[in-house]
Amino acid sequence: GQTLFEMFAPMILYFVLYMMLITYGQSIGKVIIAEKASKLMELLLTSVKPYAVIMGKIMAMVAVAIMQFSIWIASGILGFVVGDRIAQANNPEYDNLLIDLIDLVKESGAGSAFSLGAAITAVLVLFLGFTFYCIFVGQVTAFVGKAEELSSLSGAFVLPMVISFFLAYFLPLLGTADWLMPILRYIPFTGAFLLPADVMLGNITIVETVIPIIILVAVSAIMVYTTGKVYKKKIFA
């Protein structure tokens, strides 16, 4: 049971990030392209830095997505806790298997597994990873001139996401790539998937996430700047 739990718990976090990207990826692309043909955008870019415009567009969608998924996650946790309390009140002998498995992972793994600090860090990294991929989508779609061209470039941002998703999930199951996993944590594309689950399960400490997070944020900042440059060049082309 513990082995299965440790296999499927990361999958839940990977799937949450994957669904967030699938749900909002196209929307971010459309937002980036929407006003490219507008003269108003040309006027705006004469007084506002292009990276500020890009950041505003992307972060608006990121904020909506994070708020929506936070409500879903909070509702799920609340429902689980309330349901557990009700079941215990009605049946004193009731035993929650999921809580037992979490306790078992805590006892057999690192002390930080499923701690409050690990949960907060995992959620933070999950949202940072989502923001990174949203910026990546923005960078790809900045090269697109018209909305009808977006579908032809969708593979350029979907493919890296899918490859990273499968690497993050299946490599640990193979058990033959232990040397590769620490490296993948430092690569933003795969680290966005790996880090939240690794922190939650206690595979790495919270301190060990600092450098990967710095790399993730730094690469995101660079992409915002370069995306702004490309976006402005396309507007005034």
C-alpha positions as CSV (number, residue, x, y, z in Angstrom):
1,G,0.0,0.0,0.0
2,Q,2.8,2.4,0.9
3,T,4.6,1.7,-2.4
4,L,1.4,2.3,-4.4
5,F,0.7,5.5,-2.5
6,E,4.3,6.8,-3.2
7,M,3.7,6.0,-6.9
8,F,0.3,7.7,-7.2
9,A,0.8,10.7,-4.9
10,P,3.3,12.4,-7.3
11,M,1.0,11.5,-10.2
12,I,-1.8,13.7,-8.6
13,L,0.5,16.7,-8.4
14,Y,1.8,16.1,-12.0
15,F,-1.7,15.8,-13.2
16,V,-2.9,19.0,-11.5
17,L,-0.1,21.0,-13.2
18,Y,-0.7,19.2,-16.5
19,M,-4.4,20.0,-16.4
20,M,-3.8,23.7,-15.4
21,L,-1.5,24.0,-18.5
22,I,-3.9,22.3,-20.8
23,T,-6.8,24.4,-19.5
24,Y,-5.1,27.8,-19.7
25,G,-2.3,27.3,-22.3
26,Q,-4.4,28.2,-25.3
27,S,-6.1,31.1,-23.5
28,I,-2.7,32.7,-22.7
29,G,-1.7,32.3,-26.4
30,K,-4.9,34.0,-27.5
31,V,-4.4,36.9,-25.0
32,I,-0.8,37.4,-26.3
33,I,-2.0,37.5,-29.9
34,A,-5.3,39.4,-29.4
35,E,-4.2,43.0,-29.7
36,K,-1.2,42.6,-32.0
37,A,-3.0,44.2,-34.9
38,S,-4.3,47.1,-32.8
39,K,-2.9,50.6,-33.3
40,L,-3.6,51.1,-29.6
41,M,-0.9,48.5,-28.8
42,E,1.6,50.4,-30.9
43,L,0.9,53.5,-29.0
44,L,1.1,51.7,-25.7
45,L,4.5,50.2,-26.5
46,T,5.9,53.7,-27.1
47,S,5.5,54.5,-23.4
48,V,5.5,51.1,-21.7
49,K,8.3,48.5,-21.7
50,P,7.3,45.5,-23.8
51,Y,8.2,43.0,-21.0
52,A,5.8,44.9,-18.7
53,V,3.0,44.5,-21.2
54,I,3.7,40.8,-21.6
55,M,4.0,40.2,-17.9
56,G,0.7,42.0,-17.3
57,K,-1.1,39.8,-19.8
58,I,0.4,36.6,-18.6
59,M,0.1,37.2,-14.9
60,A,-3.5,38.2,-15.2
61,M,-4.3,34.7,-16.6
62,V,-2.0,33.1,-14.1
63,A,-3.8,34.8,-11.2
64,V,-7.2,33.7,-12.5
65,A,-5.9,30.1,-12.9
66,I,-4.2,29.9,-9.5
67,M,-7.3,31.4,-7.8
68,Q,-9.6,28.8,-9.5
69,F,-7.4,25.8,-8.8
70,S,-6.8,27.0,-5.2
71,I,-10.5,27.0,-4.6
72,W,-10.8,23.5,-6.0
73,I,-7.9,22.2,-4.0
74,A,-9.1,23.9,-0.8
75,S,-12.6,22.5,-1.4
76,G,-11.2,19.0,-1.8
77,I,-9.1,19.2,1.3
78,L,-12.0,20.7,3.3
79,G,-14.4,18.0,2.0
80,F,-11.9,15.3,3.0
81,V,-11.3,16.6,6.5
82,V,-15.0,17.2,7.2
83,G,-15.9,13.8,5.7
84,D,-13.3,12.1,7.9
85,R,-14.6,13.8,11.1
86,I,-18.2,12.9,10.3
87,A,-17.2,9.3,9.6
88,Q,-15.3,9.1,12.9
89,A,-18.2,10.6,14.8
90,N,-20.7,8.1,13.4
91,N,-18.3,5.1,13.7
92,P,-15.6,5.2,16.4
93,E,-13.8,2.2,14.8
94,Y,-13.5,4.0,11.4
95,D,-10.0,4.1,10.1
96,N,-9.0,6.4,7.2
97,L,-6.6,4.4,5.0
98,L,-5.3,7.5,3.3
99,I,-4.3,9.2,6.6
100,D,-2.7,5.9,7.6
101,L,-0.6,5.8,4.5
102,I,0.5,9.4,4.9
103,D,1.5,8.6,8.5
104,L,3.4,5.6,7.2
105,V,5.3,7.7,4.7
106,K,6.1,10.2,7.4
107,E,7.6,7.5,9.6
108,S,9.5,5.7,6.9
109,G,10.7,8.7,4.9
110,A,12.2,12.1,5.7
111,G,10.9,14.1,8.6
112,S,9.6,16.8,6.3
113,A,7.3,14.5,4.4
114,F,3.7,15.9,4.4
115,S,4.7,18.5,6.9
116,L,3.0,22.0,6.8
117,G,6.3,23.5,5.5
118,A,6.6,20.8,2.8
119,A,2.9,21.4,1.7
120,I,3.4,25.1,1.5
121,T,6.7,24.8,-0.4
122,A,5.1,22.2,-2.8
123,V,2.2,24.4,-3.6
124,L,4.5,27.4,-4.1
125,V,6.7,25.5,-6.5
126,L,3.7,24.1,-8.3
127,F,2.4,27.6,-9.0
128,L,5.9,28.8,-9.9
129,G,6.2,25.9,-12.4
130,F,2.8,26.8,-13.8
131,T,3.9,30.4,-14.2
132,F,7.1,29.3,-15.9
133,Y,5.1,27.3,-18.5
134,C,2.7,30.1,-19.0
135,I,5.6,32.4,-19.8
136,F,7.0,29.8,-22.2
137,V,3.6,29.7,-24.0
138,G,3.8,33.5,-24.2
139,Q,7.3,33.3,-25.7
140,V,6.2,30.8,-28.4
141,T,3.0,32.7,-29.3
142,A,4.9,36.0,-29.4
143,F,6.3,34.8,-32.8
144,V,2.7,34.4,-34.1
145,G,1.2,37.2,-36.1
146,K,-2.4,36.1,-36.4
147,A,-4.8,34.1,-34.2
148,E,-5.4,31.5,-36.9
149,E,-1.7,30.6,-36.9
150,L,-1.8,29.7,-33.2
151,S,-3.0,26.1,-33.7
152,S,0.0,25.4,-36.0
153,L,2.4,26.4,-33.2
154,S,0.6,24.7,-30.3
155,G,2.9,21.7,-30.6
156,A,5.9,23.9,-29.9
157,F,4.7,24.4,-26.3
158,V,2.6,21.2,-25.8
159,L,5.4,18.8,-26.7
160,P,8.0,20.0,-24.1
161,M,5.3,19.9,-21.5
162,V,4.2,16.3,-22.4
163,I,7.8,15.1,-22.5
164,S,8.6,16.7,-19.2
165,F,5.5,15.1,-17.7
166,F,6.4,11.6,-18.8
167,L,10.1,12.0,-17.7
168,A,9.0,13.2,-14.3
169,Y,6.6,10.3,-13.7
170,F,8.1,7.3,-15.5
171,L,11.8,7.6,-14.8
172,P,11.4,7.2,-11.0
173,L,9.3,4.1,-11.7
174,L,12.0,2.5,-13.8
175,G,14.4,2.7,-10.9
176,T,17.4,2.9,-13.3
177,A,17.8,6.6,-13.5
178,D,18.6,7.7,-9.9
179,W,21.6,9.6,-11.1
180,L,19.4,11.6,-13.6
181,M,16.7,12.7,-11.2
182,P,18.8,15.3,-9.3
183,I,19.8,16.8,-12.7
184,L,16.2,17.0,-13.9
185,R,15.2,19.0,-10.8
186,Y,17.5,21.8,-11.9
187,I,16.0,21.9,-15.5
188,P,12.9,24.2,-15.3
189,F,10.8,22.2,-17.7
190,T,11.1,18.9,-15.7
191,G,11.8,20.6,-12.3
192,A,8.3,22.2,-12.5
193,F,6.8,18.7,-12.3
194,L,9.4,17.0,-10.1
195,L,9.9,19.5,-7.3
196,P,6.4,19.7,-5.8
197,A,6.1,15.9,-5.4
198,D,9.7,15.4,-4.2
199,V,9.2,18.1,-1.5
200,M,5.8,16.7,-0.4
201,L,7.1,13.1,-0.1
202,G,10.3,14.2,1.6
203,N,12.6,13.0,-1.2
204,I,14.4,16.3,-0.9
205,T,14.4,18.8,1.9
206,I,12.9,22.3,1.6
207,V,16.4,23.8,1.7
208,E,17.4,21.7,-1.3
209,T,14.6,23.4,-3.4
210,V,16.1,26.8,-3.0
211,I,18.6,26.6,-5.9
212,P,16.1,25.0,-8.3
213,I,13.5,27.6,-7.4
214,I,16.1,30.4,-8.1
215,I,16.9,28.9,-11.5
216,L,13.2,28.5,-12.3
217,V,12.5,32.2,-11.4
218,A,15.6,33.5,-13.2
219,V,14.8,31.6,-16.4
220,S,11.2,32.8,-16.2
221,A,12.5,36.4,-15.9
222,I,14.8,36.0,-18.9
223,M,11.9,34.6,-21.0
224,V,9.7,37.5,-20.0
225,Y,12.3,40.0,-21.2
226,T,13.1,38.2,-24.5
227,T,9.3,37.6,-25.1
228,G,8.8,41.4,-24.8
229,K,11.5,42.0,-27.3
230,V,10.0,39.6,-29.8
231,Y,6.5,40.9,-29.2
232,K,7.5,44.5,-29.8
233,K,9.4,43.6,-32.9
234,K,6.4,41.8,-34.3
235,I,4.1,44.8,-33.5
236,F,6.3,47.2,-35.4
237,A,7.3,44.9,-38.2
